[in-house]
Amino acid sequence: FSAIDTAKLNVEKNLENAKELFQSKLNEIFNQKSEGWVEKRLLDVCYLKSGSSVPISLEKSSGDIAYVKVADMNLEENKFSIGTSSRFLDFKDINDRGIFPEGAVIFPKRGGAIATNKKRITRIPICADLNVMGAISSEQIIPQFLHYYFLGFNLLDIANGTTILQINNYSFDDLNISLPVDFESQNDIVQLLDNLRLKIQSLESKYQQELNSLEAVSYTHLTLP
């Protein structure tokens, strides 16, 4: 049992190190001030949009456009980017102002869900409920670069509220972003981070499998007569 416990601790540490490696790379990139980079107010390169509620009677199991709530960010196919939802709306029941475009970076804006620190980029146009906020890129920044910027900071750092946590438009007033002026450099960084993310995901999957195997061995020993 001692050997199993030690092995589990080592695997858990490796798993944590893999996650920290990606965060460290994000910090390194978005804190640099290299030639060809500029620092701007975040709200000068994107604009914010909040979701809205619709009558539950309009929600459907299939329809014209996905209607995303915070819980839908947990769907397996939505773990990094949003491509579906557990509920949908018909276009006739909404107006264009309620639609988040493809490439919007969405995240929880109210309550304990903020602490989960989920940020997803939309692969499709969506509608979202009032507990969701999104950042939509201007012509100065590509959406994927903006998404990685958001992945680099903790939503709790900008949340306010004493009883119920809340993120408002003014929560972003003091945030700055460093970015390359040209889109080619932004794309290069996105590609670098995409590759690193996939490699780390592969490592995390491997470590999780090892952890599951050790848990199974431990359980087997505990249940032996």
Secondary structure, 3 states (H helix, E strand, C coil): CHHHHHHHHHHHHHHHHHHHHHHHHHHHHHCCCCCCEEEEEHHHCEEEEECCCCCHHHCECCCCEEEECHHHHHCHHHCCEECCCCCEECHHHCCHHHCECCCCEEEECEHHHHHHCCCEEECCCEEECCCEEEEEECCCCCHHHHHHHHHCCCHHHCCECCCCCECCHHHHCCCEEEEECCHHHHHHHHHHHHHHHHHHHHHHHHHHHHHHHHHHHHHHHHHCC
